[in-house]
């Protein structure tokens, strides 16, 4: 996997997480909408964890250290 692709994927996942949390805040008691947004958040964070565990160790040291400093997934 190309490093740039992985970094772009992290950025895209962060954007999607922000949209999902905004949607969760805007649900205003609508239970199905809250459950849908919470499911999106759970799926995105699980995917981030998968990437972090399986692909971050394969990144070059400098990129890995910059991700740690930025606290990306």
N, C-alpha and C positions, 0 to 999 in steps of 0.2 A: 504494500500500500504506500502510495506517495505521501511524503510528509506534509506537503502543502494540502493535499486532500484531507488528511486527518485533522489538520488545524482548521481548515474551512468547515469541516464537519462539526468540530467542537463549537465554533462560532454559530453555526446554524442551529445546533441543539440548544444553545443558550437563548437564541432568539425565540425559538419555539417554546421553551420553558417560560420565558417572560410573557408570551401571549397566553399560555395556559394559566399562569397565575393571575394575570389580569382578568381572564374569563372567569376564573374561580371567584375573584373579588366581586365581579359584576353579576354573579348568579342570583344574589339577593333572595335566598330561600328557595329557589327553584331546584328541588332535589335531583331530578334527572340531569340537569345541567351541571350541578355541583359534582355529581358522581362521574359524569363524562370528563370534566376538566381534571378531576383528581386522578382518573385512570390515565389520562394523557400525561400528567405529571409523573406518575409512577412509571409508565412505560419509558418516557424519555430519560428519567434518572437511572433506570435499570440499564438502558442502552449506554449511557455515559459511563456507568460503573464497568460494564463489559469492556468498553473501549479502553478505559483506564487500566484495567487489570491485564488485558491481553495485548494491547498495542503500544502503550506508553513505554514499557521496558525495551521495546525494539527501536525506539527513537534514538537519534544521536544524543550524546550527553548534554550538549549545549541547549538543544531544543527542549529536552526533558527538564533541565534546570530552569529554563525560562517559564515553562508551564507551571512548575512548582511555585515560582515567585509570583506568578499571576494568579495562582490558586485556581487554575482551570481544572475541571473535573478531577 
